[in-house]
């Protein structure tokens, strides 16, 4: 009897240890991932594109047998781009659907709201679609980010472009919130490095549609380069207003304005605009055969042209699957983190820079490069700049 009780106790201890080692969302033949997108709010177009990109890579992986014998199940919830709804979506995905990791969650405030829900259950936040520093700072073992921050993008790109253009008066128009301030602060720091400062500064409130006074102010100051802390509608409105005034400085924005919507909605007036970026917008008639093939594959599946946000979705899932594969058949949160600690993700067909991670390194790369709108098409015009 004593021997039997000892065996039972040992078996229970082993079962308990196995249960602790096992992470939610991982079974013998399935790996469950979650994502929160804006599918009904102001960024619904972007959210749909990220989702389609993720779906394409998941389908490819499953057609090839999954990762270490596990098929990938991707569950997507809608936040409407509202932090409160993002929390509810995270609670559902984490507590009811039992996801292993959150991948590609879009939006800064939305991620900030959802992360505590995830971290309480040891659920990784992998490659959120936002360039905010909070996605990897302060350090947390469950945070992984791929996007060079708005601050770093502007810190390195603005002084290089100012020197290249021989700019004498660099000015700025930026959105009066944390996003706009990050663009402003990065550019300001970059200009200091070449002994310059902003000659004129003007702002606008989120949701503004009239930029006449701001552009008149910059024009009267004879600015020859304008840093745009703007997203889509404000980029188009600001530049279009300047053109009507006969004011034609060099305009440069962040990756928030690197989207095909700028030239599709803004028309020829947007030609000449620069934006920081990493992976390039895929065109179905792209000169690069691999990108052209991928873009047409995407269009065949979803009946619409892909965008850079489609690429973000596709690439971030690809990166996740590389790490999950490296973690081996005994996948859990600890083994995934261990795999990421030595992870090197090579450049892809879209021109991404190499990403590296480590025990204390949660941002894959802070490098950025410049693209310019020429004849209603984004064209890469620089090599990568790295922030020191």
C-alpha positions as CSV (number, residue, x, y, z in Angstrom):
1,X,0.0,0.0,0.0
2,X,2.8,2.4,1.0
3,X,4.6,1.6,-2.3
4,X,1.4,2.2,-4.3
5,X,0.8,5.5,-2.6
6,X,4.4,6.6,-3.3
7,X,3.9,5.7,-7.0
8,X,0.6,7.6,-7.2
9,X,2.2,10.7,-5.6
10,X,5.1,10.5,-8.0
11,X,2.7,10.3,-11.0
12,X,0.7,13.3,-9.7
13,X,3.9,15.3,-9.3
14,X,5.0,14.5,-12.9
15,X,1.5,15.4,-14.2
16,X,1.6,18.6,-12.3
17,X,5.1,19.5,-13.7
18,X,3.9,18.7,-17.2
19,X,0.9,20.9,-16.8
20,X,3.1,23.8,-15.6
21,X,5.4,23.3,-18.6
22,X,2.6,23.2,-21.0
23,X,1.4,26.6,-22.3
24,X,-2.1,27.4,-23.3
25,X,-2.9,27.3,-27.0
26,X,-0.6,24.4,-27.7
27,X,-1.9,20.9,-28.3
28,X,-0.5,17.9,-30.0
29,X,-1.7,19.0,-33.5
30,X,-2.7,22.7,-33.1
31,X,-1.1,26.0,-32.3
32,X,-3.7,28.8,-31.5
33,X,-2.7,32.4,-32.2
34,X,-4.8,35.6,-31.6
35,X,-4.8,39.0,-33.1
36,X,-6.7,42.2,-32.5
37,X,-7.4,44.5,-35.5
38,X,-9.4,47.5,-36.4
39,X,-12.1,46.0,-38.7
40,X,-14.8,48.6,-38.2
41,X,-13.1,51.9,-37.0
42,X,-11.0,54.6,-38.6
43,X,-8.1,52.2,-39.5
44,X,-10.4,49.4,-40.7
45,X,-8.7,49.4,-44.1
46,X,-5.3,48.8,-42.5
47,X,-6.8,46.2,-40.1
48,X,-8.3,44.2,-43.0
49,X,-5.0,44.3,-44.9
50,X,-2.9,43.1,-41.9
51,X,-5.5,40.3,-41.3
52,X,-5.3,39.2,-44.9
53,X,-1.5,39.2,-44.9
54,X,-1.5,37.0,-41.7
55,X,-4.1,34.7,-43.2
56,X,-2.1,34.2,-46.3
57,X,1.0,33.1,-44.4
58,X,-1.0,30.9,-42.0
59,X,-2.6,29.1,-45.0
60,X,0.8,28.6,-46.6
61,X,2.2,27.1,-43.4
62,X,-0.8,24.8,-43.0
63,X,-0.6,23.6,-46.6
64,X,3.0,22.5,-45.8
65,X,1.9,20.6,-42.7
66,X,2.2,23.4,-40.1
67,X,5.0,23.8,-37.6
68,X,6.5,20.7,-36.0
69,X,3.3,18.9,-37.0
70,X,0.9,21.5,-35.5
71,X,-1.5,23.3,-37.8
72,X,-1.9,27.0,-37.1
73,X,-5.3,28.4,-36.0
74,X,-5.5,32.2,-36.2
75,X,-8.3,34.0,-34.4
76,X,-8.9,37.7,-35.1
77,X,-11.1,40.1,-33.0
78,X,-12.2,43.6,-33.8
79,X,-11.3,46.5,-31.5
80,X,-12.8,49.3,-33.7
81,X,-9.5,51.0,-32.8
82,X,-10.9,51.6,-29.3
83,X,-8.7,50.7,-26.2
84,X,-11.7,49.6,-24.2
85,X,-12.8,47.2,-26.9
86,X,-9.2,46.0,-27.3
87,X,-9.3,45.0,-23.6
88,X,-12.5,43.0,-24.1
89,X,-11.0,41.4,-27.2
90,X,-7.9,40.4,-25.3
91,X,-9.9,39.0,-22.5
92,X,-11.8,36.8,-24.9
93,X,-8.8,35.6,-26.8
94,X,-6.7,35.0,-23.7
95,X,-9.2,33.6,-21.3
96,X,-11.8,31.9,-23.5
97,X,-10.0,31.0,-26.7
98,X,-6.7,30.2,-24.8
99,X,-4.3,31.7,-27.4
100,X,-0.6,30.9,-27.2
101,X,0.5,34.4,-28.4
102,X,-1.0,37.7,-29.6
103,X,0.4,38.6,-33.0
104,X,0.2,41.8,-35.0
105,X,-2.2,43.7,-32.7
106,X,-2.7,47.1,-34.4
107,X,-2.5,50.4,-32.5
108,X,-0.5,51.9,-29.7
109,X,-3.2,52.7,-27.1
110,X,-4.9,49.4,-27.9
111,X,-1.8,47.4,-27.2
112,X,-1.1,49.3,-24.0
113,X,-4.6,48.5,-22.8
114,X,-4.4,44.8,-23.8
115,X,-0.9,43.8,-22.7
116,X,-1.7,43.6,-18.9
117,X,-4.5,41.0,-19.7
118,X,-2.0,39.0,-21.8
119,X,0.9,39.2,-19.4
120,X,-1.2,38.0,-16.5
121,X,-1.6,34.7,-18.4
122,X,1.9,34.6,-19.7
123,X,0.8,35.3,-23.3
124,X,3.4,36.9,-25.6
125,X,2.8,40.2,-27.4
126,X,4.5,39.5,-30.7
127,X,5.3,42.2,-33.3
128,X,2.4,44.7,-32.7
129,X,1.7,46.9,-35.7
130,X,2.8,50.2,-34.2
131,X,6.1,52.1,-34.0
132,X,5.7,53.2,-30.4
133,X,8.7,52.7,-28.0
134,X,6.3,51.2,-25.4
135,X,6.1,48.0,-27.5
136,X,9.5,47.0,-26.2
137,X,10.2,49.5,-23.4
138,X,10.3,49.1,-20.5
139,X,11.8,45.6,-20.9
140,X,9.4,42.7,-20.4
141,X,10.2,39.1,-21.4
142,X,6.9,38.8,-23.3
143,X,7.3,41.9,-25.5
144,X,8.7,41.6,-29.0
145,X,8.7,44.4,-31.5
146,X,9.9,44.8,-35.1
147,X,9.2,48.5,-36.0
148,X,11.8,51.2,-35.8
149,X,10.1,53.9,-33.7
150,X,8.8,57.2,-35.1
151,X,11.4,58.9,-32.9
152,X,14.3,56.9,-34.3
153,X,13.0,57.1,-37.9
154,X,13.0,60.9,-37.9
155,X,16.2,61.2,-35.8
156,X,18.2,59.6,-38.5
157,X,16.3,60.4,-41.7
158,X,15.6,64.1,-41.3
159,X,19.2,65.3,-40.9
160,X,20.4,63.1,-43.8
161,X,17.7,64.5,-46.1
162,X,18.2,68.1,-44.9
163,X,21.9,67.8,-45.8
164,X,21.2,66.1,-49.1
165,X,18.7,68.8,-50.1
166,X,20.9,71.7,-48.8
167,X,17.9,72.8,-46.6
168,X,18.4,76.2,-44.9
169,X,15.1,76.4,-43.0
170,X,13.6,73.1,-41.7
171,X,10.1,73.5,-40.3
172,X,7.4,71.1,-39.0
173,X,3.7,70.6,-39.0
174,X,2.6,67.9,-36.5
175,X,-0.4,66.4,-34.9
176,X,-0.8,67.7,-31.3
177,X,-0.7,64.4,-29.5
178,X,1.8,61.7,-28.5
179,X,2.2,60.4,-32.1
180,X,3.0,63.9,-33.5
181,X,5.3,64.7,-30.6
182,X,7.4,61.6,-31.2
183,X,7.9,62.6,-34.8
184,X,8.7,66.2,-33.7
185,X,11.1,65.1,-30.9
186,X,13.0,62.6,-33.2
187,X,13.4,65.2,-35.9
188,X,14.4,67.9,-33.4
189,X,17.1,65.6,-32.0
190,X,18.3,64.7,-35.5
191,X,18.6,68.3,-36.5
192,X,20.7,69.1,-33.4
193,X,23.2,66.5,-34.6
194,X,24.0,68.7,-37.7
195,X,23.8,72.0,-35.8
196,X,20.3,73.0,-36.9
197,X,17.0,73.6,-35.2
198,X,13.4,74.1,-36.5
199,X,13.0,77.5,-38.0
200,X,9.2,77.3,-37.6
201,X,6.8,75.0,-35.7
202,X,3.1,74.6,-36.2
203,X,0.5,72.0,-35.0
204,X,-3.0,70.9,-35.6
205,X,-5.7,69.1,-33.5
206,X,-6.5,65.5,-34.3
207,X,-9.3,65.4,-36.8
208,X,-8.5,68.8,-38.4
209,X,-9.3,69.2,-42.1
210,X,-8.2,72.8,-42.8
211,X,-4.5,73.5,-42.9
212,X,-4.6,76.9,-44.5
213,X,-3.3,78.9,-41.6
214,X,-0.5,76.4,-40.8
215,X,0.8,76.3,-44.4
216,X,0.6,80.1,-44.8
217,X,2.7,80.4,-41.6
218,X,5.3,78.0,-43.0
219,X,5.3,79.6,-46.4
220,X,5.8,83.1,-44.9
221,X,8.7,81.8,-43.0
222,X,10.2,80.6,-46.3
223,X,10.7,77.0,-45.1
224,X,12.4,74.9,-47.7
225,X,11.8,71.5,-45.9
226,X,8.8,70.5,-43.8
227,X,8.7,67.5,-41.4
228,X,5.2,66.1,-41.4
229,X,4.0,64.5,-38.1
230,X,0.8,63.5,-40.0
231,X,-0.9,60.3,-40.9
232,X,-3.1,59.9,-44.1
233,X,-5.8,62.6,-44.4
234,X,-3.6,65.2,-42.8
235,X,-0.7,64.5,-45.0
236,X,-2.9,64.8,-48.1
237,X,-4.7,67.9,-46.8
238,X,-1.5,69.7,-45.7
239,X,0.5,69.1,-48.9
240,X,-2.5,69.8,-51.2
241,X,-3.0,73.1,-49.3
242,X,0.6,74.0,-49.7
243,X,0.5,73.3,-53.5
244,X,-2.5,75.6,-53.9
245,X,-0.6,78.4,-52.1
246,X,2.4,77.8,-54.5
247,X,4.4,76.6,-51.5
248,X,6.6,73.7,-52.6
249,X,9.2,72.7,-50.0
250,X,10.6,69.2,-49.5
251,X,8.0,67.3,-47.5
252,X,9.0,64.3,-45.4
253,X,6.9,62.2,-43.1
254,X,7.2,59.0,-41.0
255,X,6.1,55.5,-41.7
256,X,2.6,56.4,-40.5
257,X,2.3,58.2,-43.9
258,X,3.9,55.4,-45.9
259,X,0.8,54.0,-47.6
260,X,-0.6,53.6,-51.1
261,X,-3.6,55.7,-49.9
262,X,-1.5,58.9,-50.1
263,X,-1.2,58.7,-53.8
264,X,-4.5,57.0,-54.5
265,X,-6.5,59.6,-52.6
266,X,-4.1,62.6,-52.9
267,X,-3.4,62.4,-56.6
268,X,-0.5,64.0,-58.5
269,X,-0.1,66.8,-55.8
270,X,1.6,64.1,-53.6
271,X,4.5,63.5,-56.0
272,X,7.8,64.3,-54.4
273,X,6.7,63.5,-50.8
274,X,9.2,61.4,-48.8
275,X,8.4,59.0,-46.0
276,X,10.5,56.7,-43.8
277,X,9.8,53.0,-44.2
278,X,11.3,49.5,-44.0
279,X,9.4,46.9,-46.2
280,X,8.2,48.3,-49.5
281,X,4.7,48.6,-50.8
282,X,4.0,45.7,-53.1
283,X,2.7,46.5,-56.6
284,X,1.2,43.7,-58.8
285,X,3.4,44.9,-61.7
286,X,6.5,45.4,-59.5
287,X,9.9,45.0,-61.3
288,X,11.0,42.4,-58.6
289,X,9.7,39.0,-59.8
290,X,9.3,37.6,-56.2
291,X,7.3,40.6,-55.1
292,X,5.2,40.6,-58.2
293,X,4.5,36.9,-57.8
294,X,3.5,37.3,-54.1
295,X,1.3,40.4,-54.9
296,X,-0.6,38.5,-57.6
297,X,-1.0,35.5,-55.3
298,X,-2.5,37.8,-52.7
299,X,-4.8,39.5,-55.2
300,X,-6.0,36.1,-56.5
301,X,-6.9,35.0,-52.9
302,X,-8.5,38.2,-51.7
303,X,-9.6,39.9,-54.9
304,X,-7.8,43.2,-54.1
305,X,-4.3,44.6,-54.4
306,X,-2.0,44.1,-51.4
307,X,-0.5,47.1,-49.5
308,X,2.4,47.6,-47.1
309,X,0.0,46.6,-44.3
310,X,-0.6,43.3,-46.0
311,X,3.2,42.8,-46.0
312,X,3.4,43.6,-42.3
313,X,0.8,40.9,-41.5
314,X,2.5,38.3,-43.7
315,X,6.0,39.0,-42.5
316,X,5.2,39.1,-38.8
317,X,3.5,35.7,-38.9
318,X,6.5,34.4,-40.9
319,X,8.8,35.6,-38.2
320,X,6.7,34.1,-35.5
321,X,6.6,30.7,-37.3
322,X,10.4,30.7,-37.7
323,X,10.8,31.1,-33.9
324,X,8.1,28.5,-33.1
325,X,9.9,26.1,-35.5
326,X,13.2,26.8,-33.8
327,X,11.7,26.2,-30.4
328,X,11.1,22.6,-31.4
329,X,8.2,20.1,-30.8
330,X,8.1,20.9,-27.1
331,X,6.7,24.3,-27.7
332,X,5.8,26.5,-24.7
333,X,6.3,30.1,-23.7
334,X,9.7,29.4,-22.1
335,X,11.0,27.4,-25.1
336,X,9.7,30.1,-27.5
337,X,11.6,32.9,-25.5
338,X,14.7,30.7,-25.5
339,X,14.5,30.4,-29.2
340,X,14.0,34.2,-29.7
341,X,17.0,34.9,-27.4
342,X,19.3,33.8,-30.3
343,X,17.0,34.6,-33.2
344,X,18.3,36.1,-36.4
345,X,15.6,36.9,-39.0
346,X,17.1,37.5,-42.4
347,X,16.0,40.2,-44.9
348,X,12.9,39.1,-46.9
349,X,11.8,39.7,-50.5
350,X,10.2,43.1,-49.5
351,X,13.5,44.5,-48.5
352,X,13.3,44.3,-44.7
353,X,16.5,44.7,-42.8
354,X,18.0,41.8,-40.7
355,X,16.4,41.5,-37.3
356,X,18.2,40.1,-34.2
357,X,17.0,39.5,-30.7
358,X,18.6,38.6,-27.4
359,X,17.9,38.1,-23.7
360,X,17.7,41.9,-23.2
361,X,17.0,42.9,-26.8
362,X,13.3,43.0,-27.7
363,X,13.4,45.3,-30.8
364,X,14.5,43.5,-33.9
365,X,16.0,46.5,-35.7
366,X,15.8,50.3,-35.4
367,X,17.0,50.8,-39.0
368,X,14.9,52.8,-41.5
369,X,15.2,54.1,-45.0
370,X,13.4,56.6,-47.3
371,X,10.9,56.2,-50.1
372,X,9.6,58.9,-52.3
373,X,6.4,59.2,-54.4
374,X,7.3,59.5,-58.0
375,X,4.6,59.5,-60.7
376,X,2.1,58.2,-58.1
377,X,4.2,55.3,-57.0
378,X,6.5,54.7,-54.0
379,X,10.1,54.2,-54.9
380,X,12.9,53.4,-52.4
381,X,15.5,56.2,-52.6
382,X,18.0,55.4,-49.9
383,X,19.8,52.6,-48.2
384,X,19.1,51.8,-44.5
385,X,20.1,54.3,-41.9
386,X,20.9,52.9,-38.4
387,X,20.4,54.8,-35.2
388,X,23.4,54.9,-33.0
